[in-house]
Amino acid sequence: MFKHTFKAALLAGIAIPMASASPDFAFTANDASTDGDIVVFVGPDGVLSPQAQRLDSRVDGRLSAALQSEAFDGAFGNSLALRAMAPFDTVTVLGTGEDPLTPRLLADLGGHAASANDGDAIALVADAIAPNVEGAGAYLAKGFALGAYTFTKYKSFDEDNPAPQPYTVTVAGTDTDTRSLFESDLAHLVEGVTLARDLGTEPGNTLWPQKFVDHVSAAFAGVDEVEITVLDADQIRERGMGALMGVGQGSIHDPRMLIVEYRGGTRGDAPVALVGKGITFDTGGISIKPNNGMWYMKSDLSGAAAVAGTVLAAAKRGEDINVVGLMPLAENMPSQDAIRPGDVLTTMSGKTIEIMSTDAEGRLLLADAVYYAQQEFEPEMLLNIATLTGSAARAMGDDYAAVITRDLPLSLEMMEIGKAAGEDVWPLPLHPSHYEQIESLIADIKNTGGQPGASIGAAVVGTFVDEAMPWVHLDIAGVDWRDAPTPTAPIGHAGWGVRFMDQLLREKSE
């Protein structure tokens, strides 16, 4: 078994795909000293915080006068940009709304602040913004960092169009505990989301299974209590993973199984297993997709990317938990070696799958990966995440990921986790009839058939999960890529799932 060492990765010069320069964050208890851009938070009552009142004095009362003359209502996320506020370049007022601010809402406010910024140094006046939330300013910084993400690796820059430069976001009116919360915890979560977004944005001609392994290995270089294992094609065959091997055999790039173990909990305690679909590009194989929108399929690795980002965040902050991330990786291509509709594949479990569509390939990867996870790690809980079905996207839109479990209470628990994390999920059913619909005439099961498609996909995966195992199936096909932004997810790859699984690990740790 090949053990991918951190030192080897560094010596090989492996690089993580680069996004734009992200902001640096400074935290101060004092008034914001900048004379550039500044953000003030105001509720529907129009009351300015103590620091905002002193800022108002510096501009001879023009801030409060502008709020009154513009009848600013303070609704959540509403903004008012004021430019005649010397010595400041721009004073932006953001509404905090009527509801008590939670960590999730604070992050959204930080994202709104990022959308009002053009990459210059900026200060957020955060004193008294949410006295009910410890370290409120850290959540503002988290949201700002998430909302400020851009990917410029393949952009050309010159004197007339300079590259984005690093800049500083000062969060004023905060204390050392707020700074510590951000630097020792939330900044690592942002890094995990950024890793997932970078991986999901990379084009298919620069990111195939081994390149995915290289990027993720480099991200974990030097992180304590982490072991990385990579199964190559020969080792995948040796373990009888015919489903994973079958999906990848049509490509010139061999499949891989990437396993990242983080042992931050009590030695011997069963880990939480996170399994993410990693199709580095999905043409549909012999059941080829139409060209319209196929370019999106560079992000069919979103589940694996989210697993990598989640384990990275947990390991870097030293979460008190054992977790293993499994990322089956393949490129689904049509060729003389590709699997065909009607073929039968034998999985690691010994169960056979008749291929009805080579474009229902993600569940094939997951079939071998979830079985491997149970056999090798005996987890206390198993969660798999994948851009699995258009059915889930049509049912949920871009507001919710679909969550499917064997029992409703677990689905409801996942809904609460999503609410806290800022990544919402909604349950879909898993009925005995869905298993009946995937019965095959010549094999144990077939890889698709019947409706609803999202539940059928879950039934295929569930066939390989022990009935006694607490199991969560996340179908993120509608939320992994955003055509319209949210406060904390710009247009493009959202890195969806890192915050959700991160919150799950936090609650399991507690």
C-alpha positions in Angstrom: 0.0 0.0 0.0 1.4 3.4 -1.0 1.8 5.8 1.8 1.9 9.4 0.5 4.3 11.3 2.9 4.1 15.0 3.5 7.8 15.5 3.0 7.8 13.8 -0.3 4.9 16.0 -1.5 6.8 19.1 -0.5 10.0 18.0 -2.1 8.1 17.2 -5.3 6.9 20.7 -5.5 3.3 19.8 -5.5 1.1 22.9 -5.5 -2.4 23.6 -4.4 -4.5 25.4 -7.1 -4.4 29.1 -6.4 -7.4 31.4 -6.1 -7.1 35.1 -5.8 -5.2 36.8 -2.9 -7.5 36.4 0.1 -7.7 39.2 2.7 -5.7 39.3 5.9 -7.6 39.9 9.1 -6.7 42.2 12.0 -8.7 42.5 15.2 -8.6 45.5 17.5 -10.6 46.8 20.5 -9.9 50.4 19.3 -11.8 52.5 16.8 -11.0 51.8 13.2 -7.9 53.8 12.3 -8.4 53.5 8.5 -9.3 56.6 6.4 -10.3 54.3 3.5 -13.5 52.2 3.4 -15.5 51.4 6.5 -18.6 49.4 7.2 -21.1 50.3 10.0 -23.8 47.9 11.1 -27.2 49.5 12.0 -30.5 47.9 13.0 -34.1 49.0 12.3 -33.9 51.3 15.3 -31.2 53.3 13.7 -29.1 53.4 16.8 -25.3 53.7 16.2 -22.8 51.7 18.3 -20.4 53.7 20.5 -17.6 53.4 17.9 -20.0 54.3 15.1 -21.1 57.4 17.1 -17.5 58.5 17.4 -17.1 57.9 13.6 -20.2 60.1 13.1 -18.5 62.8 15.1 -15.5 62.6 12.8 -17.7 63.3 9.8 -19.6 66.1 11.6 -22.8 64.2 12.0 -23.2 63.5 8.3 -23.6 59.7 8.9 -26.6 60.0 11.1 -28.0 62.8 8.9 -27.7 60.5 5.9 -29.4 57.7 7.6 -32.3 59.9 8.5 -32.6 61.5 5.1 -32.4 58.2 3.3 -34.9 56.6 5.7 -32.6 53.7 6.0 -34.7 50.8 7.4 -32.0 48.6 8.8 -33.5 45.4 7.2 -31.0 42.5 7.2 -28.5 42.8 4.4 -29.8 46.2 3.1 -26.9 48.5 2.3 -26.3 52.2 1.9 -23.0 53.4 0.4 -22.1 57.0 1.4 -19.2 58.6 -0.4 -19.3 62.2 0.8 -17.8 61.2 4.2 -14.3 62.6 4.3 -11.8 61.6 5.7 -13.2 58.2 4.7 -13.4 57.0 1.1 -16.7 55.2 1.6 -18.9 54.5 4.6 -21.2 51.6 3.9 -24.1 51.0 6.2 -25.4 47.4 6.5 -28.7 46.5 8.1 -28.7 43.9 10.8 -32.5 43.2 10.7 -34.9 42.6 13.6 -34.0 39.0 14.5 -31.3 38.2 17.1 -28.0 37.7 15.3 -26.7 34.1 15.2 -23.3 32.9 14.0 -24.9 32.0 10.7 -26.4 35.5 10.3 -23.2 37.2 11.4 -21.3 35.3 8.7 -23.9 36.4 6.1 -23.4 40.0 7.2 -19.7 39.5 6.7 -20.4 38.2 3.2 -22.6 41.3 2.5 -19.6 43.4 3.6 -17.3 41.6 1.2 -19.7 42.2 -1.7 -19.6 45.9 -1.0 -15.8 45.9 -1.2 -13.6 46.1 -4.2 -10.4 44.5 -2.8 -9.1 47.5 -0.8 -8.3 47.7 2.9 -11.5 48.0 4.8 -12.6 48.2 8.5 -15.8 46.6 10.0 -17.1 48.5 13.0 -18.2 45.5 15.0 -18.5 46.7 18.6 -21.9 45.8 20.2 -23.1 44.1 17.0 -24.2 40.8 18.7 -23.6 40.8 22.5 -25.4 37.5 22.7 -22.8 35.7 20.5 -19.3 35.2 21.9 -16.7 36.2 19.4 -19.2 37.8 17.0 -16.5 39.6 15.1 -14.8 36.3 14.2 -18.0 35.1 12.4 -18.1 38.4 10.5 -14.5 37.7 9.4 -15.4 34.2 8.4 -18.3 35.4 6.3 -16.2 38.1 4.7 -13.5 35.6 3.7 -16.0 33.2 2.2 -17.8 36.0 0.3 -14.6 37.5 -1.0 -13.5 34.3 -2.8 -12.5 34.5 -6.4 -10.5 32.2 -8.7 -8.0 34.0 -10.9 -5.4 31.3 -11.6 -6.0 31.4 -15.3 -6.6 35.2 -15.7 -4.1 37.4 -17.5 -3.0 40.6 -15.9 -0.9 43.5 -17.0 -0.3 47.2 -16.1 -3.7 48.2 -17.3 -5.4 45.2 -15.5 -3.3 44.5 -12.4 -3.7 41.3 -10.5 -5.6 41.5 -7.2 -3.3 42.3 -4.3 -3.5 41.2 -0.6 -5.4 43.6 1.6 -6.4 43.8 5.2 -9.8 43.7 6.8 -9.8 45.2 10.3 -12.5 44.1 12.6 -12.8 46.9 15.1 -14.3 46.7 18.6 -13.2 43.1 19.3 -11.1 41.4 21.9 -8.3 38.8 22.0 -10.8 36.0 22.4 -12.4 37.0 19.1 -9.1 37.0 17.4 -8.2 33.6 18.8 -11.6 32.1 17.7 -10.9 33.2 14.2 -7.2 32.4 13.9 -7.3 29.0 15.7 -10.7 27.8 14.4 -12.8 29.6 11.8 -9.8 30.5 9.6 -9.2 26.8 9.1 -12.8 26.3 8.2 -12.4 29.0 5.5 -9.3 27.3 4.3 -11.2 24.0 4.0 -14.0 25.7 2.0 -11.4 27.4 -0.2 -9.6 24.1 -0.9 -13.0 22.6 -2.0 -13.8 25.5 -4.2 -10.4 25.5 -5.8 -10.7 21.8 -6.6 -14.2 22.2 -8.0 -13.2 25.1 -10.2 -10.1 23.6 -11.8 -10.7 22.5 -15.4 -10.6 18.8 -16.2 -7.4 19.1 -18.3 -5.5 20.1 -15.2 -7.1 17.9 -12.6 -7.5 14.2 -12.9 -7.4 11.5 -10.1 -3.7 11.6 -9.4 -3.6 15.4 -9.6 -6.4 15.6 -7.1 -4.4 13.4 -4.8 -1.4 15.7 -5.2 -3.3 18.8 -4.4 -5.0 17.4 -1.3 -1.7 15.8 0.0 0.0 19.2 -0.3 -2.8 20.9 1.6 -2.3 18.5 4.5 1.5 18.8 4.6 2.7 19.2 8.2 -0.7 18.7 9.8 -0.5 16.7 12.9 -2.3 13.3 13.5 -3.0 12.8 9.8 -2.1 9.8 7.7 -2.8 9.7 3.9 -3.1 6.5 2.0 -3.5 6.3 -1.8 -4.7 3.1 -3.6 -3.6 3.0 -7.2 -5.2 1.1 -10.0 -3.5 -2.2 -9.2 -4.4 -2.0 -5.5 -8.0 -1.1 -6.5 -8.1 -4.3 -8.6 -6.5 -6.4 -5.9 -9.3 -5.4 -3.5 -12.0 -6.3 -6.0 -13.3 -2.8 -6.4 -14.8 -3.5 -9.8 -17.3 -0.7 -9.7 -14.7 2.0 -9.1 -12.3 0.4 -11.6 -15.1 0.1 -14.2 -16.0 3.7 -14.1 -12.3 4.8 -14.6 -11.2 2.3 -17.2 -12.3 4.4 -20.1 -9.8 7.1 -19.3 -6.1 7.4 -19.9 -6.0 8.6 -16.2 -6.3 5.6 -13.8 -8.6 5.8 -10.9 -7.4 6.3 -7.3 -8.8 5.9 -3.8 -7.6 8.6 -1.5 -8.0 8.0 2.2 -7.2 10.7 4.8 -7.3 9.6 8.4 -7.3 12.2 11.2 -6.8 10.8 14.7 -7.7 13.7 17.0 -10.0 11.8 19.4 -9.4 9.0 21.9 -7.2 6.2 20.5 -9.4 3.2 19.6 -12.6 5.2 19.3 -14.5 4.5 16.1 -14.2 7.3 13.6 -16.8 9.2 11.7 -16.5 8.1 8.0 -17.0 10.7 5.3 -17.2 9.4 1.7 -17.2 11.8 -1.2 -17.8 11.1 -4.9 -14.8 12.3 -7.0 -15.5 12.2 -10.7 -12.8 14.6 -11.9 -14.7 15.0 -15.2 -18.0 13.3 -16.3 -18.7 13.0 -19.9 -21.4 10.4 -19.1 -19.2 7.7 -20.7 -20.7 5.7 -23.5 -24.1 7.1 -22.3 -22.6 10.5 -23.3 -24.1 13.7 -22.1 -25.2 16.5 -24.4 -22.7 19.3 -24.8 -25.0 21.9 -23.3 -23.7 22.4 -19.8 -21.2 19.6 -19.9 -18.5 22.0 -18.8 -20.1 21.9 -15.4 -19.0 18.3 -15.1 -15.5 19.4 -14.1 -17.1 19.9 -10.6 -18.5 16.4 -10.4 -15.8 15.8 -7.8 -17.6 18.2 -5.4 -18.3 15.5 -2.8 -14.7 14.4 -2.6 -13.5 18.1 -2.6 -15.9 18.8 0.4 -14.6 15.7 2.3 -11.0 16.9 1.8 -11.9 20.4 3.0 -13.8 19.1 6.0 -11.0 16.8 7.3 -8.5 19.6 6.7 -10.5 22.1 8.8 -11.0 19.6 11.6 -7.3 18.5 11.7 -5.9 22.0 11.5 -8.0 23.2 14.5 -7.3 20.0 16.4 -10.9 18.8 16.8 -11.3 16.2 19.5 -12.6 13.4 17.1 -11.4 10.6 14.9 -12.5 11.0 11.3 -11.6 9.3 8.1 -12.3 10.8 4.7 -12.5 8.5 1.7 -12.4 9.9 -1.8 -12.9 7.5 -4.7 -11.6 9.2 -7.8 -12.1 8.5 -11.5 -12.6 10.2 -14.8 -15.7 9.0 -16.7 -14.7 8.9 -20.4 -16.0 7.1 -23.5 -13.3 5.0 -25.3 -12.7 1.5 -26.6 -12.0 0.4 -23.0 -15.0 2.1 -21.4 -17.8 0.1 -19.8 -21.1 -0.2 -21.7 -24.8 -0.3 -20.8 -25.6 -3.9 -20.2 -22.2 -4.7 -18.6 -22.0 -6.3 -15.2 -19.5 -5.2 -12.6 -18.5 -7.1 -9.4 -18.0 -4.8 -6.4 -15.7 -5.2 -3.5 -18.6 -6.7 -1.5 -19.1 -9.4 -4.0 -22.5 -8.0 -5.1 -22.9 -7.5 -8.8 -24.3 -4.4 -10.6 -25.8 -4.4 -14.1 -25.0 -1.1 -15.9 -28.1 0.5 -17.3 -26.5 3.9 -17.9 -22.8 4.7 -17.7 -23.9 8.2 -16.7 -25.1 6.8 -13.4 -21.5 6.4 -12.4 -21.2 8.2 -9.0 -23.2 5.6 -7.2 -20.7 3.0 -8.5 -17.8 4.7 -7.0 -19.7 5.1 -3.7 -20.7 1.4 -3.7 -17.1 0.3 -3.4 -16.0 3.2 -1.2 -18.7 2.9 1.5 -18.1 -0.9 1.7 -14.4 -0.3 2.0 -15.0 2.3 4.8 -17.0 -0.2 6.8 -14.6 -3.0 6.4 -11.5 -1.1 7.1 -12.5 1.4 9.7 -15.7 0.1 11.4 -17.0 3.7 11.8 -19.6 4.9 14.3 -21.4 6.7 11.5 -21.1 6.9 7.7 -22.0 10.0 5.6 -21.6 10.0 1.8 -21.8 13.2 -0.2 -22.1 13.5 -4.0 -23.4 15.5 -7.0 -25.4 12.4 -7.7 -28.7 13.1 -9.5 -30.4 15.8 -11.6 -33.5 14.6 -9.8 -32.3 16.1 -6.5 -31.5 19.3 -8.2 -34.9 19.6 -9.8 -36.6 18.8 -6.5 -34.6 21.1 -4.3 -33.4 23.9 -6.5 -30.3 25.7 -5.2 -31.8 26.3 -1.7 -31.4 22.8 -0.2 -29.3 19.7 -0.6 -31.2 16.5 -0.5 -30.7 14.4 2.6 -31.8 10.7 2.7 -31.6 8.4 5.6 -33.2 5.2 6.7 -35.0 6.9 9.6 -36.7 10.3 9.8 -35.3 11.4 13.2 -31.7 11.2 11.7 -32.9 13.3 8.7 -34.4 15.9 11.1 -31.1 16.0 13.1 -29.3 16.7 9.8 -31.7 19.6 9.1 -30.7 21.2 12.4 -27.1 20.8 11.6 -27.6 22.4 8.2 -29.4 25.4 9.8 -26.5 25.9 12.2 -23.9 25.5 9.5 -25.5 27.8 6.9 -25.9 24.9 4.4 -29.5 23.7 4.4 -30.8 20.2 3.7 -34.3 18.8 3.2 -35.3 15.1 3.4 -36.3 12.9 0.6 -37.7 9.4 1.1 -36.1 6.0 0.9 -38.8 3.3 0.6 -38.5 -0.5 0.1 -40.0 0.0 -3.3 -36.9 2.0 -4.4 -34.8 -1.1 -3.7 -37.3 -3.2 -5.7 -36.9 -0.9 -8.6 -33.2 -1.6 -8.9 -33.5 -5.4 -9.0 -31.8 -6.8 -12.0 -32.7 -9.9 -14.2 -29.1 -11.0 -14.5 -27.2 -9.3 -11.6 -27.8 -8.5 -7.9 -28.9 -5.0 -8.7 -28.8 -2.5 -11.6 -27.4 1.0 -11.3 -30.5 2.9 -12.2 -34.2 2.5 -12.9 -37.5 4.1 -11.9 -38.4 7.3 -10.0 -37.7 9.4 -8.0 -34.1 9.4 -9.3 -32.6 10.8 -6.1 -34.1 8.0 -4.0 -33.1 5.4 -6.5 -29.5 6.6 -6.4 -29.6 6.4 -2.7 -30.9 2.9 -2.8 -28.0 1.8 -4.9 -25.5 3.2 -2.4 -27.6 1.9 0.5 -27.4 -1.6 -0.8 -23.7 -1.5 0.3 -24.3 0.0 3.8 -25.0 -2.3 6.7 -28.6 -1.8 7.9 -27.3 -1.3 11.5 -25.0 1.5 10.4 -26.1 5.1 11.1 -26.0 6.4 7.5 -26.6 9.8 5.9 -26.7 10.3 2.1 -26.3 13.8 0.8 -27.1 14.6 -2.8 -25.7 18.1 -3.6 -26.3 18.2 -7.3 -28.3 21.4 -7.0 -26.1 23.4 -4.6 -22.5 22.7 -5.5 -22.3 25.3 -8.2 -24.0 28.7 -8.0 -25.3 30.7 -10.9 -26.4 33.4 -8.5 -24.4 34.4 -5.4 -25.3 34.2 -1.8 -23.6 36.3 0.8 -21.0 33.7 1.6 -20.9 31.9 -1.8 -20.0 33.9 -4.9 -21.0 32.8 -8.4 -19.1 29.5 -9.2 -18.2 26.5 -7.1 -19.6 26.8 -3.6 -17.5 24.3 -1.8 -20.9 23.1 -0.4 -20.7 20.5 2.3 -17.6 21.6 4.1 -19.5 23.7 6.5 -22.3 21.1 6.9 -19.9 18.2 7.7 -17.7 20.5 9.8 -20.8 21.3 12.0 -21.6 17.6 12.2 -18.0 16.8 13.4 -18.3 19.6 16.0 -21.5 18.2 17.4 -20.1 14.6 17.4 -17.0 15.9 19.2 -19.1 17.5 21.9 
